[in-house]
Amino acid sequence: MRSGDARDPTSPQEIFRLSVHNQKIMAEHHDWPELPLQAWEDTFRTLHMWTQIVGKVRLESTPKQNHWWNVALYVNARGLTTSPIPFERGAFEIQFDFLRHRLQVTTSAGDERAFPLAAKSVATFYRETFEMLREVGVDVRINPKPQEIPDPIALNADETHASYDPEYASRFWRILLSTDRVFKEFRAGFIGKSSPVHFFWGSFDFCVTRFNGKLAPARKGVITSEAYSHECSSLGWWPGGGDVKGPAFYAYMAPEPSGYGTAAKLPAGGTYLEAMHEFLLMYDDVRTAKSPRAEILEFAQNTYAAGADLAGWDRAALER
């Protein structure tokens, strides 16, 4: 090594360079933290049921929108929110605050109530939520049967799910916050009909969906018949489960065009699961990549473009 190549670790310039480098690594770790499914699955299952309770309040209190868009939750600077919901005194909003770890309701009249997010049963969370809503003048009733899960336990009677690890809840929210930014960037390139970037509490996934305007073949089922009434291309993230042993980004077309599973060029770690009819990109491959943003955008664009071309979408009219 030439003497000019060596860096003096005690020099102010080198100390500053290392400080900037370390801050960058810490920021990336903070934005895309580890979320091993096995380590937080009990919290995940409990939080899933908690979000169903809050989501059902929104479902019962808002006019039905196409593709069930009126029921979704949204990422904000503190956690997940319903956004404003109308009621007789104006509007109210429910928020999962994953910084202070509390569920909060606020109203347009200035009322505010909250209770801690902590290890407690779904039934207890159910009771506390409706007590809090009654205190601010919100009178709403929901169907306590959970949606889109096997062997559901009534939400007001569920003493089985009762875990809450605040560290993993915060990690989950930070991943959604980082993903929200990238998904919105991807969404901006499409001028056709597109969903918001939103969180569906039934399937516990975070997604954005593009539509080409054409009716799709009819499906059975109250949820799916509305969700897939028109041809679409969807991009999302979810914590994993079943054969998928960790969090992953996904992409699919509905209906799926012939040849879709082999048509897209994928980033390293990407694959197509025939049983699910979805492309997957494992989150751990994304978060450890040089640029997680670039990995997600490549996956999103390539899976969309492959499907749109095979399905004959008018891309010139639908894209910027």
N, C-alpha and C positions, 0 to 999 in steps of 0.2 A: 504494500500500500504506500502510495506517495504521501509524504508528510502533509501536503495540502489537502488530502482527502479526509484526514482525521478531524473530528469535531471535538472541541473542548467542552466537556459536559458542565463545566463551571462558568462558562461565559454567559453574560446576560442574554445574548442572541439565542444561544442554544437552550437556555432555560425557558425563554419565551416561546421558542418553537415547540418544545416538548409540552409546555402548558397548553398551547393551542391545540396540538395533536391529541392530548389526553381529553381536553374538553369536547373535542369533536367525537371521540370514541364514546365518551359518557353520554353525549346527547343522542347518538345513534342507538345506544343500548337503551336509553330511556324511552325513545320513540318506538322501538321495536323490541320489547322485552321478551324473554322466554315465557312460554305458557304451556308447559307440559301437561297434557290432558290428565294423566294419572294423578298428578300432584294436586290439581284443583277440581277434580271431577265432582266431588261432593258439593263444593261451593257452586260450581256451574249448575248442577241439577237443582239446587235450591234457588239460585238466582233466576233460573229459567222459569220456575213457578211464580216467583215474585213478579217478574216482568209480565207474566200472563195476567196476573191480577190487575196491574196498572193498565196494561194494554186493553183488557176487557172493559175497564172504566171508559177508556177513550172510544172503544167500539160502541158502547151503549149510549154515548153522549154526543156523537157526531153524525152528520148525514153520511150515508153510504156513498163512497166514491168508487170509480172503476178500479178493478184489480185490488180491491181492499186497501187502497192507499190511505184511507181515513183511519186505519187502526194502527199504523206503524208508529214506532218511536224514533227519535232523532238524537244524534250525537251533538253535545254542546261542550262548552269549555269546562264543565264540571262533571259531566256524566251522560246520562240519557234522560231525555225529556219527552213529554207528550206533545209539547207546544201548546198554545192556548186552546182551551176547550170551552165552548159556550155553556152558560147556565143562567138561571133566572136573574142573578145579580150581576151579570157581566161575563167574565171569563175566569177560569181557573187553570192552573198548570201544575202537573206533578213531575218531580225531578228526582232521579237517582243521583245523589251527589257522592261521587266516588273519591272526592278529595277529603270531605269531612265525614264521609260514610254515614249518611242519613238520607231518609226519604222525606222530601219536603213538598208541601202544597202551598201555593200562593194564589191570591185572587186579585182581580183588577180593582177591588175595593180596598186593598191594602192588608187584608188578613193573611197571616202566615202561621203554619204549624209544621212541625217536623218530629220525627222519632229516629233513634239510632238504627243503622244497619249493623246487625250483630248476629251471632249464632242464635237463631230462634226458628221455630217451626213455621212452615207455610201457613198453617192455621192461625198462629199467633200474628204473623205479618198481615194476614187477611183481616183479622179483627182490628188491629191497630190502624190499618189503612182506612177502613170505613168509619172508625171512630173519629179519625182526624178529618175526614171529608165532612162528616156531619157537623163537626165543630165550626167549619167555615161556611156552612149552609149548602153543601152539595148533597143532594139526595139521589143516589143512583144505585141500581141493583144489577148484578151480573149473573150469568150462568156460571156456576162454580166448577163445571167440568173442564179440565184442561184440554187444549186442542193439540192435535198433531203429535201425540206421544202414545206409546203402547201402555196398556194397563194403567190408565189414569186414576189418580186418587182425587176426590173432590177437594178443591182448594181450601175450602173452609173446614176440612176435616183432616188435612194432611199433616200428620205428626212425624212422618218418615223423613222428609227432607228438612234439615235443620242446621245446615253448616254455612259458615261465612268466614272466609279468610280475607281480610281487608287488603293484604298485599296482592293477592291474585285478582281480586275484584278491580283493583287499580290498574294492574297490568292489562287486564281485559279491556278496560276503558281506553287506556293509552294506545293500544293496538287499533281499536275502532277509530280513535281520533286521527291517528296517522293514516289509516286506510281511507277515512272520509276525505282527506285532502287529495289523495291520489285518485280516488273514484270520481270526485268532482272534476278533476282535471280531465279525466277520460270522458266524462259525460259532456263536457263543454264542446267536444268535437263533433257532436251529433245534433242536427237541427230538426230531426223528426221527433215524433212523440217519444218521451223518455220519462221513466219514473224519477222521483226524487232519490237521492242516496238515503236509504232508510233501513231501520232495524225491525225485522219481523219477529215478534215474540213467540209466535206459534212454532216456527222451525228454529228459532234462536240463531238467525243468521243476518248478515249485513250485506245489502246488495243494491245494485242499480240495474235497470232493465230497459233495453231499447226495443221499439216496435216499428214494424214497417207499414202498418196501417191495414193489413189484410186480415180477414177473419181466419181463425184457426179451426181445425176440426173440433167439434163439440166434445167435451169431456164430462164424465159423471162426477158428482160430488159438489157440494155447495161451495167449498173453498176453491177447488181446482177449476171448476167450470168458469168461475169469474176471473181467477188469476190468469188463466191461459186462454182467454176468449179470442185473443189476436196473436198472430205470429210474433215471436220475440226472441231476443238474444240477451241472456242474463249473465252478469258478473257478480261474484260475491265472495264472502269470507265467513267461515264458521269454525267453532272450536274442535270439530271432529267428533267421531263416535262410530260404533260398529266396526267395519273393516278399515276405517280411516283412523289411525291411532294417534292423531294429533291435529292441531289446527291447520287449515288449508284454505287457499283461494280456489274458487271453482268457476267454471264457465260452461254454459250449455245453450242449445237452441231448442225452441219448442214451436212447432214440431221439428224434430231433428232430420236434416236432409241426409240422403244417402251419401256415404263416404266421409261424413264429418269427422269421425274418430281418427282418421289418418291424414286429414288435410292440413292441420295447423302445425306450424313450426313452433316448438315450445322452448322456453328457457330450460337450463339444466334443472333437473328435478321435476319437470312437468311430465304428466302422463295422462292417458285416457282410460277411464274405468268403464268397461263395457256394461257392467251390471248396473251402474248408476247413470249411464249415458251422459257423463260429465268429464270435462278436462279438470285435472287437479294440479295445483302447484303448492307443495307443502310450505307452510309458513316458515319453518326452520331454514329452508333453503333460501327464502326471501330475506329474512332478517339478517342472515350472515353474508349476504351478497354485498358486493362493492357499493351498489346503489339499489336498495329495496324499491324505491320509486320506479327506476328503470325496469326492473324485473317484472313488477306488477303491470306496468303499461305495455310492455312487450307481450306478456301473456294475454292481457285484455284485448289488445289490438289484433293479434294474430288469430286468436280463437274467434273473435267477432268477424274478422274479414273472411276467414275460411268458410264459416257458416253462411254469412251473408251472400258470398259469391255462389256457393252451392245452391242456396235457396232462391237465387234470382232477385235479391233485393235491389232496388234502384239506388245504389250507393251515391251516385252523383247528385241525386235530389235530396238525400237524407244526411249528407255529411258536409261539414265546412270545407 
